[in-house]
Amino acid sequence: MPLLSPCRFGIAAALLAFLSGCDLLHSALFIPRDFPPPQVTLTDRWLVIDGIVVSDLVLLVRSMPDSVKLVILDSPGGLAEPGDAVAQEFRRRGITAYVPADSICYSACALMLAGAITRIVHPTARLMIHAGMVSDDVPTSQIYDLLVGANARMVRRFIEYGVDANFVRETVRLPRKKPERILMAEEAVAVGLATGIGILPEGDAAIE
């Protein structure tokens, strides 16, 4: 599958970009610092995003044909700001998103999923939402205030997309009680992150 060009950021810039997504240094997901680009496949019917959420995805999604109505997601997360922009574009286009068999949609990917109008997850898929976090050696007095603001914006966006307000507020509340909240398919539907559980054979095949 064709690759998007990689996005490379300095530590400070990445921390700011990650404020409502994955932590660059202390993430439980261990995302590499050089942000390897995701693998993507775009046809006239669907888009596959397999890998890290990076800035290049925004341009790709905004420029894809109007005939694309299905997006297939398998991602450990990535940059929050591009994830938010992609989510808004999914909503504008009336996209159906699908998380395939044995796939994950964590952090910034979960926000992209929430942006879709129809959000189908395979029974074996896993989703995750978490609060922003930074490394222990960053001046916390300054960063903490930024995190609170960024998390508040993320909460508003999830609620706008129909995710249960109490669930989101508790999940991203600072100080963090737990590193993240991982959801199986039934839990995701219960809190409104997914709209249904199902199996789309073409989606499962596309990610293999």
C-alpha positions in Angstrom: 0.0 0.0 0.0 1.3 3.5 -0.7 2.8 5.5 2.2 2.2 9.0 3.3 5.2 11.1 3.7 6.5 11.1 7.4 6.0 14.1 9.7 8.9 14.8 12.0 8.6 17.2 14.9 10.9 18.4 17.7 10.1 17.4 21.2 8.6 20.7 22.3 6.4 21.0 19.2 5.2 17.4 19.5 4.3 17.8 23.2 2.1 20.8 22.3 0.5 18.9 19.4 -0.1 15.9 21.6 -1.8 17.7 24.4 -5.1 16.0 23.9 -3.7 12.8 22.3 -0.9 10.5 23.2 2.0 11.5 25.3 5.3 11.5 23.3 7.5 10.2 26.1 5.3 8.4 28.6 2.6 7.0 26.5 1.5 3.4 27.2 1.4 3.0 23.5 5.1 3.6 22.9 4.7 5.6 19.8 8.2 6.2 18.2 9.5 9.7 18.3 10.0 10.0 14.5 6.3 9.2 13.8 6.5 6.6 11.0 3.8 7.4 8.5 0.6 5.3 8.3 -0.1 3.0 5.4 -3.1 4.2 3.5 -5.1 2.9 0.6 -7.6 5.1 -1.2 -10.1 3.9 -3.8 -13.2 5.6 -5.2 -15.2 3.8 -2.5 -13.2 3.6 0.7 -10.1 4.8 2.6 -7.9 2.6 4.8 -5.8 4.3 7.5 -3.4 1.8 9.1 -1.0 3.4 11.5 -0.1 6.6 13.3 -2.3 9.7 12.9 -0.1 12.4 11.3 -0.8 15.9 9.8 -0.6 14.6 6.2 -3.9 12.7 6.8 -5.9 16.0 6.9 -5.0 17.0 3.3 -5.6 13.4 2.2 -9.1 13.2 3.7 -10.1 16.7 2.5 -9.1 15.9 -1.1 -10.5 12.4 -1.4 -13.4 11.9 -3.9 -17.0 12.5 -2.7 -17.7 8.9 -3.6 -15.7 7.7 -0.6 -18.2 6.9 2.1 -16.4 4.2 4.1 -13.2 4.7 6.2 -11.4 1.7 7.8 -9.4 2.5 10.9 -6.6 0.6 12.6 -4.4 3.0 14.6 -2.7 3.4 18.0 -3.4 7.1 17.9 -1.1 10.0 17.2 -1.4 13.8 16.9 -4.5 15.2 18.4 -4.9 18.3 16.2 -4.9 16.4 12.9 -7.2 13.8 14.4 -9.7 16.5 15.3 -9.5 18.0 11.8 -10.1 14.6 10.2 -13.0 13.9 12.6 -14.7 17.2 11.5 -14.2 16.3 7.8 -15.7 12.8 8.4 -18.7 14.5 10.0 -19.1 16.9 7.1 -18.9 14.1 4.5 -21.3 11.8 6.4 -18.7 9.1 6.6 -19.2 5.5 7.9 -16.1 4.4 9.9 -15.3 0.8 10.7 -12.7 -0.7 13.1 -12.0 -4.2 11.7 -11.4 -7.6 13.4 -8.6 -7.6 16.0 -7.8 -3.9 15.2 -7.4 -1.0 17.6 -8.5 2.6 17.5 -6.8 4.5 20.3 -6.5 8.1 21.3 -6.6 10.4 18.3 -8.1 7.6 16.2 -11.0 7.4 18.6 -11.7 11.0 18.0 -11.7 10.4 14.3 -14.0 7.5 14.8 -16.4 9.7 16.8 -16.5 12.2 14.0 -18.1 9.7 11.6 -21.8 9.6 11.3 -22.0 5.8 11.4 -19.4 4.1 13.6 -19.2 0.3 13.3 -16.8 -1.8 15.4 -16.0 -5.5 14.9 -16.8 -7.6 18.0 -13.0 -8.1 18.6 -11.9 -4.5 18.1 -10.6 -2.4 20.9 -11.0 1.4 21.4 -9.3 3.8 23.8 -9.8 7.3 25.1 -7.4 9.0 27.5 -6.4 12.4 28.9 -3.4 14.3 27.7 -0.2 13.7 29.5 3.4 15.0 29.4 6.8 13.7 30.5 7.9 14.3 34.1 10.8 16.5 33.1 8.5 19.1 31.5 7.7 22.2 33.6 4.3 21.1 34.9 3.0 24.5 36.0 2.8 25.7 32.4 2.0 22.5 30.7 -0.7 21.5 33.1 -2.8 24.6 32.3 -2.4 23.8 28.6 -3.5 20.2 29.2 -6.6 21.2 31.1 -7.6 23.5 28.2 -6.8 20.9 25.5 -8.7 18.2 27.4 -11.7 20.5 27.8 -11.8 21.0 24.1 -11.6 17.3 23.5 -14.4 16.6 25.9 -16.6 19.2 24.0 -15.8 17.5 20.7 -16.7 14.0 21.9 -19.9 15.2 23.4 -20.8 17.0 20.2 -20.4 13.7 18.4 -22.7 11.9 20.7 -20.4 10.3 23.2 -21.8 10.2 26.8 -20.8 13.3 28.6 -20.2 11.8 32.0 -18.0 9.0 30.5 -15.8 11.5 28.6 -15.4 13.9 31.5 -14.4 11.2 33.9 -12.0 9.5 31.4 -10.0 12.7 30.6 -10.2 14.3 34.0 -7.0 15.6 35.5 -5.2 14.5 37.6 -5.3 11.2 35.8 -6.6 8.2 37.9 -5.8 5.7 35.2 -3.5 5.9 32.1 -6.4 5.2 29.7 -9.8 3.7 29.3 -9.9 0.7 26.9 -13.3 -0.3 25.6 -14.5 -3.4 23.9 -17.2 -3.2 21.3 -20.2 -3.5 23.6 -18.8 -0.8 26.0 -18.1 1.5 23.1 -21.7 1.3 21.9 -23.0 1.8 25.5 -21.1 5.1 25.9 -21.9 6.3 22.3 -18.4 6.1 20.9 -19.6 3.4 18.4 -23.1 3.3 16.9 -23.1 -0.4 16.3 -21.3 -3.7 16.4 -20.9 -5.5 13.1 -18.7 -7.3 10.6 -17.8 -5.8 7.3 -15.9 -8.5 5.4 -14.5 -6.0 2.8 -13.2 -3.8 5.7 -11.5 -6.8 7.4 -10.0 -7.8 4.1 -8.7 -4.3 3.3 -6.6 -4.1 6.5 -4.9 -7.4 6.0 
